[in-house]
Amino acid sequence: MSQLKLPNVNVALALALISYICCCFSAGIGGIILSASALILIRKDQQLYSANPEQYSNHSTLKVTRVISVIALLLSVFATLLVVNAIIEAGGWDMYIEQQTELYENFEL
């Protein structure tokens, strides 16, 4: 009997890798959304695998994908907390935007 591949593991791996990249470019929000989506897909595949483990061949990829997703989620949460802290330290959203605008003007971006 040939073994099947878990159906969502490749999509979850792609989402996990993209969320790892997005955690720094979207103030963490994009990374949180993508890594949470990957973890949901991973949970579905884990349920399939636990129901019939001898039928599937790529369980090791699923475990690696889960680790990447958890790391990306933690980094994204940390990035989001840093941005929230920066907004609070600046004295609110308006002051934060004003500081960011001044930084961009000083560096001529």
ZAVEXDREN-50426 format. One record per residue: residue number from 1; residue in one letter; x, y, z of N, C-alpha, C in turn. Coordinates in Angstrom, 3 decimals. Example, Ala and Ser with C-alpha at 12.3 -4.5 7.8 and 13.67 -1.06 7.14 Angstrom:
ZAVEXDREN-50426
site pos->1	code->a	n_xx->13.190	n_yy->-5.690	n_zz->7.800	ca_xx->12.300	ca_yy->-4.500	ca_zz->7.800	c_xx->13.200	c_yy->-3.300	c_zz->7.800
site pos->2	code->s	n_xx->12.850	n_yy->-2.250	n_zz->7.080	ca_xx->13.670	ca_yy->-1.060	ca_zz->7.140	c_xx->12.900	c_yy->0.030	c_zz->7.870
end
This chain:
ZAVEXDREN-50426
site pos->1	code->m	n_xx->0.845	n_yy->-1.181	n_zz->0.000	ca_xx->0.000	ca_yy->0.000	ca_zz->0.000	c_xx->0.890	c_yy->1.243	c_zz->0.000
site pos->2	code->s	n_xx->0.652	n_yy->2.140	n_zz->-0.922	ca_xx->1.446	ca_yy->3.370	ca_zz->-0.976	c_xx->0.923	c_yy->4.364	c_zz->0.054
site pos->3	code->q	n_xx->1.855	n_yy->5.112	n_zz->0.580	ca_xx->1.476	ca_yy->6.079	ca_zz->1.602	c_xx->1.097	c_yy->7.402	c_zz->0.950
site pos->4	code->l	n_xx->0.139	n_yy->8.056	n_zz->1.549	ca_xx->-0.320	ca_yy->9.357	ca_zz->1.073	c_xx->0.427	c_yy->10.463	c_zz->1.796
site pos->5	code->k	n_xx->0.349	n_yy->11.646	n_zz->1.235	ca_xx->0.906	ca_yy->12.820	ca_zz->1.902	c_xx->-0.237	c_yy->13.565	c_zz->2.585
site pos->6	code->l	n_xx->0.074	n_yy->14.159	n_zz->3.711	ca_xx->-0.935	ca_yy->14.953	ca_zz->4.416	c_xx->-1.339	c_yy->16.129	c_zz->3.538
site pos->7	code->p	n_xx->-2.630	n_yy->16.429	n_zz->3.442	ca_xx->-3.097	ca_yy->17.383	ca_zz->2.431	c_xx->-2.726	c_yy->18.846	c_zz->2.675
site pos->8	code->n	n_xx->-2.590	n_yy->19.268	n_zz->3.907	ca_xx->-2.398	ca_yy->20.693	ca_zz->4.186	c_xx->-0.979	c_yy->21.078	c_zz->4.555
site pos->9	code->v	n_xx->-0.067	n_yy->20.117	n_zz->4.605	ca_xx->1.255	ca_yy->20.402	ca_zz->5.148	c_xx->2.045	c_yy->21.372	c_zz->4.269
site pos->10	code->n	n_xx->1.922	n_yy->21.285	n_zz->2.958	ca_xx->2.677	ca_yy->22.197	ca_zz->2.092	c_xx->2.148	c_yy->23.624	c_zz->2.173
site pos->11	code->v	n_xx->0.837	n_yy->23.763	n_zz->2.232	ca_xx->0.244	ca_yy->25.097	ca_zz->2.376	c_xx->0.618	c_yy->25.685	c_zz->3.735
site pos->12	code->a	n_xx->0.569	n_yy->24.862	n_zz->4.765	ca_xx->0.932	ca_yy->25.331	ca_zz->6.106	c_xx->2.400	c_yy->25.733	c_zz->6.162
site pos->13	code->l	n_xx->3.263	n_yy->24.985	n_zz->5.482	ca_xx->4.682	ca_yy->25.332	ca_zz->5.453	c_xx->4.896	c_yy->26.665	c_zz->4.749
site pos->14	code->a	n_xx->4.202	n_yy->26.877	n_zz->3.636	ca_xx->4.315	ca_yy->28.156	ca_zz->2.928	c_xx->3.826	c_yy->29.304	c_zz->3.804
site pos->15	code->l	n_xx->2.694	n_yy->29.116	n_zz->4.473	ca_xx->2.174	ca_yy->30.155	ca_zz->5.367	c_xx->3.135	c_yy->30.423	c_zz->6.520
site pos->16	code->a	n_xx->3.730	n_yy->29.382	n_zz->7.058	ca_xx->4.665	ca_yy->29.548	ca_zz->8.173	c_xx->5.893	c_yy->30.334	c_zz->7.742
site pos->17	code->l	n_xx->6.427	n_yy->30.019	n_zz->6.576	ca_xx->7.610	ca_yy->30.736	ca_zz->6.093	c_xx->7.292	c_yy->32.188	c_zz->5.760
site pos->18	code->i	n_xx->6.144	n_yy->32.425	n_zz->5.143	ca_xx->5.750	ca_yy->33.803	ca_zz->4.832	c_xx->5.485	c_yy->34.581	c_zz->6.117
site pos->19	code->s	n_xx->4.878	n_yy->33.940	n_zz->7.109	ca_xx->4.616	ca_yy->34.633	ca_zz->8.378	c_xx->5.911	c_yy->34.961	c_zz->9.096
site pos->20	code->y	n_xx->6.911	n_yy->34.114	n_zz->8.936	ca_xx->8.228	ca_yy->34.376	ca_zz->9.529	c_xx->8.825	c_yy->35.648	c_zz->8.939
site pos->21	code->i	n_xx->8.620	n_yy->35.850	n_zz->7.652	ca_xx->9.111	ca_yy->37.055	ca_zz->6.982	c_xx->8.243	c_yy->38.262	c_zz->7.341
site pos->22	code->c	n_xx->6.934	n_yy->38.063	n_zz->7.372	ca_xx->5.998	ca_yy->39.171	ca_zz->7.602	c_xx->5.993	c_yy->39.685	c_zz->9.035
site pos->23	code->c	n_xx->6.548	n_yy->38.945	n_zz->9.957	ca_xx->6.472	ca_yy->39.379	ca_zz->11.356	c_xx->7.173	c_yy->40.716	c_zz->11.562
site pos->24	code->c	n_xx->8.126	n_yy->41.048	n_zz->10.735	ca_xx->8.860	ca_yy->42.305	ca_zz->10.897	c_xx->8.322	c_yy->43.426	c_zz->10.018
site pos->25	code->f	n_xx->7.615	n_yy->43.091	n_zz->8.961	ca_xx->7.193	ca_yy->44.107	ca_zz->8.008	c_xx->5.766	c_yy->44.594	c_zz->8.207
site pos->26	code->s	n_xx->5.018	n_yy->43.986	n_zz->9.074	ca_xx->3.631	ca_yy->44.403	ca_zz->9.264	c_xx->3.324	c_yy->44.655	c_zz->10.732
site pos->27	code->a	n_xx->4.319	n_yy->45.078	n_zz->11.480	ca_xx->4.186	ca_yy->45.320	ca_zz->12.919	c_xx->3.715	c_yy->44.065	c_zz->13.642
site pos->28	code->g	n_xx->3.971	n_yy->42.911	n_zz->13.063	ca_xx->3.627	ca_yy->41.649	ca_zz->13.685	c_xx->2.247	c_yy->41.122	c_zz->13.370
site pos->29	code->i	n_xx->1.355	n_yy->41.986	n_zz->12.913	ca_xx->-0.032	ca_yy->41.576	ca_zz->12.689	c_xx->-0.131	c_yy->40.538	c_zz->11.573
site pos->30	code->g	n_xx->0.548	n_yy->40.784	n_zz->10.464	ca_xx->0.515	ca_yy->39.837	ca_zz->9.349	c_xx->1.085	c_yy->38.487	c_zz->9.740
site pos->31	code->g	n_xx->2.162	n_yy->38.508	n_zz->10.508	ca_xx->2.758	ca_yy->37.262	ca_zz->10.966	c_xx->1.847	c_yy->36.484	c_zz->11.893
site pos->32	code->i	n_xx->1.130	n_yy->37.197	n_zz->12.748	ca_xx->0.196	ca_yy->36.528	ca_zz->13.662	c_xx->-0.912	c_yy->35.847	c_zz->12.875
site pos->33	code->i	n_xx->-1.470	n_yy->36.549	n_zz->11.898	ca_xx->-2.569	ca_yy->35.993	ca_zz->11.103	c_xx->-2.106	c_yy->34.773	c_zz->10.315
site pos->34	code->l	n_xx->-0.961	n_yy->34.901	n_zz->9.638	ca_xx->-0.489	ca_yy->33.799	ca_zz->8.801	c_xx->-0.039	c_yy->32.594	c_zz->9.626
site pos->35	code->s	n_xx->0.656	n_yy->32.829	n_zz->10.723	ca_xx->1.104	ca_yy->31.689	ca_zz->11.529	c_xx->-0.071	c_yy->31.019	c_zz->12.240
site pos->36	code->a	n_xx->-1.068	n_yy->31.790	n_zz->12.644	ca_xx->-2.261	ca_yy->31.185	ca_zz->13.241	c_xx->-3.001	c_yy->30.336	c_zz->12.209
site pos->37	code->s	n_xx->-3.069	n_yy->30.824	n_zz->10.970	ca_xx->-3.692	ca_yy->30.037	ca_zz->9.901	c_xx->-2.923	c_yy->28.743	c_zz->9.660
site pos->38	code->a	n_xx->-1.600	n_yy->28.835	n_zz->9.670	ca_xx->-0.776	ca_yy->27.635	ca_zz->9.489	c_xx->-1.005	c_yy->26.648	c_zz->10.626
site pos->39	code->l	n_xx->-1.113	n_yy->27.142	n_zz->11.845	ca_xx->-1.336	ca_yy->26.248	ca_zz->12.987	c_xx->-2.698	c_yy->25.558	c_zz->12.914
site pos->40	code->i	n_xx->-3.699	n_yy->26.249	n_zz->12.377	ca_xx->-5.016	ca_yy->25.627	ca_zz->12.196	c_xx->-4.925	c_yy->24.490	c_zz->11.185
site pos->41	code->l	n_xx->-4.230	n_yy->24.738	n_zz->10.068	ca_xx->-4.058	ca_yy->23.683	ca_zz->9.065	c_xx->-3.248	c_yy->22.514	c_zz->9.624
site pos->42	code->i	n_xx->-2.249	n_yy->22.822	n_zz->10.424	ca_xx->-1.429	ca_yy->21.774	ca_zz->11.036	c_xx->-2.278	c_yy->20.913	c_zz->11.970
site pos->43	code->r	n_xx->-3.154	n_yy->21.541	n_zz->12.725	ca_xx->-4.014	ca_yy->20.786	ca_zz->13.639	c_xx->-4.911	c_yy->19.820	c_zz->12.864
site pos->44	code->k	n_xx->-5.444	n_yy->20.272	n_zz->11.720	ca_xx->-6.275	ca_yy->19.385	ca_zz->10.899	c_xx->-5.472	c_yy->18.179	c_zz->10.416
site pos->45	code->d	n_xx->-4.242	n_yy->18.425	n_zz->9.964	ca_xx->-3.409	ca_yy->17.323	ca_zz->9.495	c_xx->-2.982	c_yy->16.407	c_zz->10.637
site pos->46	code->q	n_xx->-2.771	n_yy->16.959	n_zz->11.818	ca_xx->-2.422	ca_yy->16.115	ca_zz->12.964	c_xx->-3.578	c_yy->15.186	c_zz->13.322
site pos->47	code->q	n_xx->-4.797	n_yy->15.678	n_zz->13.191	ca_xx->-5.956	ca_yy->14.832	ca_zz->13.459	c_xx->-6.055	c_yy->13.708	c_zz->12.435
site pos->48	code->l	n_xx->-5.783	n_yy->14.036	n_zz->11.162	ca_xx->-5.778	ca_yy->13.000	ca_zz->10.131	c_xx->-4.703	c_yy->11.957	c_zz->10.413
site pos->49	code->y	n_xx->-3.528	n_yy->12.423	n_zz->10.773	ca_xx->-2.414	ca_yy->11.510	ca_zz->11.027	c_xx->-2.678	c_yy->10.632	c_zz->12.244
site pos->50	code->s	n_xx->-3.213	n_yy->11.204	n_zz->13.299	ca_xx->-3.458	ca_yy->10.411	ca_zz->14.506	c_xx->-4.554	c_yy->9.369	c_zz->14.286
site pos->51	code->a	n_xx->-5.467	n_yy->9.632	n_zz->13.361	ca_xx->-6.518	ca_yy->8.664	ca_zz->13.071	c_xx->-5.971	c_yy->7.447	c_zz->12.327
site pos->52	code->n	n_xx->-4.955	n_yy->7.657	n_zz->11.478	ca_xx->-4.412	ca_yy->6.563	ca_zz->10.683	c_xx->-2.946	c_yy->6.841	c_zz->10.357
site pos->53	code->p	n_xx->-2.028	n_yy->6.654	n_zz->11.304	ca_xx->-0.634	ca_yy->7.061	ca_zz->11.103	c_xx->0.109	c_yy->6.297	c_zz->10.009
site pos->54	code->e	n_xx->-0.234	n_yy->5.050	n_zz->9.773	ca_xx->0.500	ca_yy->4.293	ca_zz->8.763	c_xx->0.123	c_yy->4.682	c_zz->7.336
site pos->55	code->q	n_xx->-0.915	n_yy->5.477	n_zz->7.182	ca_xx->-1.364	ca_yy->5.870	ca_zz->5.847	c_xx->-0.585	c_yy->7.071	c_zz->5.301
site pos->56	code->y	n_xx->0.053	n_yy->7.866	n_zz->6.158	ca_xx->0.691	ca_yy->9.112	ca_zz->5.726	c_xx->2.204	c_yy->9.048	c_zz->5.894
site pos->57	code->s	n_xx->2.901	n_yy->9.701	n_zz->4.968	ca_xx->4.362	ca_yy->9.584	ca_zz->4.941	c_xx->5.106	c_yy->10.844	c_zz->5.373
site pos->58	code->n	n_xx->4.469	n_yy->11.980	n_zz->5.398	ca_xx->5.214	ca_yy->13.226	ca_zz->5.638	c_xx->4.908	c_yy->13.851	c_zz->6.999
site pos->59	code->h	n_xx->4.861	n_yy->13.033	n_zz->8.025	ca_xx->4.604	ca_yy->13.558	ca_zz->9.363	c_xx->5.776	c_yy->14.385	c_zz->9.877
site pos->60	code->s	n_xx->6.997	n_yy->14.052	n_zz->9.469	ca_xx->8.160	ca_yy->14.827	ca_zz->9.916	c_xx->8.103	c_yy->16.256	c_zz->9.378
site pos->61	code->t	n_xx->7.617	n_yy->16.424	n_zz->8.160	ca_xx->7.444	ca_yy->17.767	ca_zz->7.601	c_xx->6.404	c_yy->18.541	c_zz->8.399
site pos->62	code->l	n_xx->5.389	n_yy->17.850	n_zz->8.844	ca_xx->4.352	ca_yy->18.487	ca_zz->9.659	c_xx->4.930	c_yy->18.991	c_zz->10.978
site pos->63	code->k	n_xx->5.808	n_yy->18.209	n_zz->11.592	ca_xx->6.415	ca_yy->18.633	ca_zz->12.860	c_xx->7.322	c_yy->19.848	c_zz->12.658
site pos->64	code->v	n_xx->8.091	n_yy->19.852	n_zz->11.577	ca_xx->8.961	ca_yy->20.995	ca_zz->11.279	c_xx->8.121	c_yy->22.240	c_zz->11.013
site pos->65	code->t	n_xx->7.041	n_yy->22.071	n_zz->10.276	ca_xx->6.153	ca_yy->23.192	ca_zz->9.973	c_xx->5.544	c_yy->23.756	c_zz->11.247
site pos->66	code->r	n_xx->5.202	n_yy->22.896	n_zz->12.173	ca_xx->4.635	ca_yy->23.362	ca_zz->13.449	c_xx->5.656	c_yy->24.186	c_zz->14.226
site pos->67	code->v	n_xx->6.899	n_yy->23.741	n_zz->14.250	ca_xx->7.951	ca_yy->24.478	ca_zz->14.955	c_xx->8.155	c_yy->25.853	c_zz->14.322
site pos->68	code->i	n_xx->8.219	n_yy->25.904	n_zz->12.999	ca_xx->8.397	ca_yy->27.183	ca_zz->12.305	c_xx->7.219	c_yy->28.108	c_zz->12.590
site pos->69	code->s	n_xx->6.006	n_yy->27.565	n_zz->12.587	ca_xx->4.815	ca_yy->28.378	ca_zz->12.850	c_xx->4.811	c_yy->28.943	c_zz->14.262
site pos->70	code->v	n_xx->5.199	n_yy->28.137	n_zz->15.220	ca_xx->5.225	ca_yy->28.608	ca_zz->16.611	c_xx->6.286	c_yy->29.693	c_zz->16.783
site pos->71	code->i	n_xx->7.463	n_yy->29.496	n_zz->16.191	ca_xx->8.515	ca_yy->30.513	ca_zz->16.274	c_xx->8.057	c_yy->31.803	c_zz->15.611
site pos->72	code->a	n_xx->7.440	n_yy->31.697	n_zz->14.439	ca_xx->6.949	ca_yy->32.887	ca_zz->13.744	c_xx->5.863	c_yy->33.586	c_zz->14.551
site pos->73	code->l	n_xx->5.004	n_yy->32.813	n_zz->15.195	ca_xx->3.955	ca_yy->33.403	ca_zz->16.027	c_xx->4.560	c_yy->34.152	c_zz->17.209
site pos->74	code->l	n_xx->5.540	n_yy->33.558	n_zz->17.860	ca_xx->6.180	ca_yy->34.230	ca_zz->18.995	c_xx->6.900	c_yy->35.508	c_zz->18.561
site pos->75	code->l	n_xx->7.610	n_yy->35.458	n_zz->17.441	ca_xx->8.281	ca_yy->36.658	ca_zz->16.933	c_xx->7.274	c_yy->37.740	c_zz->16.554
site pos->76	code->s	n_xx->6.159	n_yy->37.332	n_zz->15.976	ca_xx->5.132	ca_yy->38.296	ca_zz->15.582	c_xx->4.487	c_yy->38.957	c_zz->16.792
site pos->77	code->v	n_xx->4.220	n_yy->38.171	n_zz->17.812	ca_xx->3.657	ca_yy->38.740	ca_zz->19.043	c_xx->4.651	c_yy->39.710	c_zz->19.665
site pos->78	code->f	n_xx->5.924	n_yy->39.341	n_zz->19.674	ca_xx->6.961	ca_yy->40.218	ca_zz->20.212	c_xx->7.041	c_yy->41.517	c_zz->19.413
site pos->79	code->a	n_xx->6.993	n_yy->41.434	n_zz->18.079	ca_xx->7.038	ca_yy->42.634	ca_zz->17.240	c_xx->5.821	c_yy->43.517	c_zz->17.491
site pos->80	code->t	n_xx->4.661	n_yy->42.907	n_zz->17.653	ca_xx->3.450	ca_yy->43.678	ca_zz->17.931	c_xx->3.558	c_yy->44.381	c_zz->19.281
site pos->81	code->l	n_xx->4.080	n_yy->43.688	n_zz->20.273	ca_xx->4.254	ca_yy->44.307	ca_zz->21.588	c_xx->5.251	c_yy->45.462	c_zz->21.536
site pos->82	code->l	n_xx->6.295	n_yy->45.334	n_zz->20.724	ca_xx->7.250	ca_yy->46.434	ca_zz->20.566	c_xx->6.588	c_yy->47.663	c_zz->19.950
site pos->83	code->v	n_xx->5.753	n_yy->47.457	n_zz->18.951	ca_xx->5.066	ca_yy->48.583	ca_zz->18.312	c_xx->4.076	c_yy->49.220	c_zz->19.279
site pos->84	code->v	n_xx->3.333	n_yy->48.404	n_zz->19.999	ca_xx->2.387	ca_yy->48.944	ca_zz->20.983	c_xx->3.136	c_yy->49.726	c_zz->22.054
site pos->85	code->n	n_xx->4.268	n_yy->49.210	n_zz->22.503	ca_xx->5.081	ca_yy->49.916	ca_zz->23.488	c_xx->5.591	c_yy->51.242	c_zz->22.923
site pos->86	code->a	n_xx->6.026	n_yy->51.251	n_zz->21.677	ca_xx->6.507	ca_yy->52.491	ca_zz->21.060	c_xx->5.393	c_yy->53.528	c_zz->20.969
site pos->87	code->i	n_xx->4.185	n_yy->53.089	n_zz->20.662	ca_xx->3.045	ca_yy->54.014	ca_zz->20.589	c_xx->2.745	c_yy->54.577	c_zz->21.972
site pos->88	code->i	n_xx->2.767	n_yy->53.735	n_zz->22.988	ca_xx->2.504	ca_yy->54.201	ca_zz->24.352	c_xx->3.601	c_yy->55.148	c_zz->24.814
site pos->89	code->e	n_xx->4.857	n_yy->54.804	n_zz->24.542	ca_xx->5.989	ca_yy->55.652	ca_zz->24.936	c_xx->5.938	c_yy->57.013	c_zz->24.244
site pos->90	code->a	n_xx->5.432	n_yy->57.047	n_zz->23.017	ca_xx->5.366	ca_yy->58.305	ca_zz->22.274	c_xx->4.240	c_yy->59.199	c_zz->22.784
site pos->91	code->g	n_xx->3.310	n_yy->58.648	n_zz->23.508	ca_xx->2.213	ca_yy->59.450	ca_zz->24.027	c_xx->0.939	c_yy->59.318	c_zz->23.219
site pos->92	code->g	n_xx->0.816	n_yy->58.270	n_zz->22.463	ca_xx->-0.387	ca_yy->58.039	ca_zz->21.677	c_xx->-0.071	c_yy->57.915	c_zz->20.199
site pos->93	code->w	n_xx->-1.106	n_yy->57.582	n_zz->19.451	ca_xx->-0.945	ca_yy->57.334	ca_zz->18.020	c_xx->-0.482	c_yy->58.574	c_zz->17.265
site pos->94	code->d	n_xx->-1.073	n_yy->59.719	n_zz->17.557	ca_xx->-0.714	ca_yy->60.943	ca_zz->16.830	c_xx->0.746	c_yy->61.318	c_zz->17.050
site pos->95	code->m	n_xx->1.206	n_yy->61.232	n_zz->18.277	ca_xx->2.606	ca_yy->61.555	ca_zz->18.558	c_xx->3.545	c_yy->60.530	c_zz->17.918
site pos->96	code->y	n_xx->3.134	n_yy->59.285	n_zz->17.894	ca_xx->3.943	ca_yy->58.236	ca_zz->17.264	c_xx->4.103	c_yy->58.505	c_zz->15.767
site pos->97	code->i	n_xx->3.003	n_yy->58.850	n_zz->15.116	ca_xx->3.052	ca_yy->59.157	ca_zz->13.679	c_xx->3.909	c_yy->60.392	c_zz->13.439
site pos->98	code->e	n_xx->3.794	n_yy->61.381	n_zz->14.311	ca_xx->4.612	ca_yy->62.588	ca_zz->14.174	c_xx->6.099	c_yy->62.254	c_zz->14.302
site pos->99	code->q	n_xx->6.458	n_yy->61.408	n_zz->15.263	ca_xx->7.855	ca_yy->60.995	ca_zz->15.420	c_xx->8.350	c_yy->60.227	c_zz->14.199
site pos->100	code->q	n_xx->7.513	n_yy->59.357	n_zz->13.670	ca_xx->7.907	ca_yy->58.589	ca_zz->12.485	c_xx->8.093	c_yy->59.501	c_zz->11.278
site pos->101	code->t	n_xx->7.231	n_yy->60.502	n_zz->11.146	ca_xx->7.351	ca_yy->61.455	ca_zz->10.040	c_xx->8.642	c_yy->62.245	c_zz->10.158
site pos->102	code->e	n_xx->8.974	n_yy->62.676	n_zz->11.365	ca_xx->10.236	ca_yy->63.397	ca_zz->11.572	c_xx->11.441	c_yy->62.521	c_zz->11.237
site pos->103	code->l	n_xx->11.389	n_yy->61.265	n_zz->11.614	ca_xx->12.487	ca_yy->60.352	ca_zz->11.281	c_xx->12.644	c_yy->60.210	c_zz->9.772
site pos->104	code->y	n_xx->11.532	n_yy->60.058	n_zz->9.068	ca_xx->11.591	ca_yy->59.926	ca_zz->7.614	c_xx->12.132	c_yy->61.192	c_zz->6.968
site pos->105	code->e	n_xx->11.739	n_yy->62.349	n_zz->7.495	ca_xx->12.229	ca_yy->63.613	ca_zz->6.940	c_xx->13.717	c_yy->63.788	c_zz->7.204
site pos->106	code->n	n_xx->14.184	n_yy->63.371	n_zz->8.373	ca_xx->15.610	ca_yy->63.492	ca_zz->8.684	c_xx->16.474	c_yy->62.595	c_zz->7.806
site pos->107	code->f	n_xx->15.955	n_yy->61.444	n_zz->7.453	ca_xx->16.707	ca_yy->60.526	ca_zz->6.604	c_xx->16.362	c_yy->60.688	c_zz->5.132
site pos->108	code->e	n_xx->15.504	n_yy->61.636	n_zz->4.820	ca_xx->15.076	ca_yy->61.945	ca_zz->3.452	c_xx->14.530	c_yy->60.718	c_zz->2.743
site pos->109	code->l	n_xx->13.656	n_yy->59.994	n_zz->3.418	ca_xx->13.045	ca_yy->58.813	ca_zz->2.814	c_xx->11.723	c_yy->59.138	c_zz->2.198
end
